[in-house]
Amino acid sequence: MTTPYAWKKSSYSGGGEGNACVEVAPRRTRTAIRDSKSPARGTLTVPAPVFAAFVDALKRSGGLV
């Protein structure tokens, strides 16, 4: 049996209804990513260390996180 993901939306989700961003669902070994405007369209999953490195690189470069 699988459990549903606990999706989290970025605090940088934009103005208005706040739906102009991605959502992430951290898991033990992978991180799931989806478009907050179209959550049913699909989910991308990447290894958790790869996603952590991506976020760290954005922080170091001054990108929005």
Summary of the structure (lengths in Angstrom):
residues: 65
radius of gyration: 12.5
end to end distance: 32.7
largest distance: 40.2
contacts: 136
relative contact order: 0.17
helix: 26%
strand: 26%
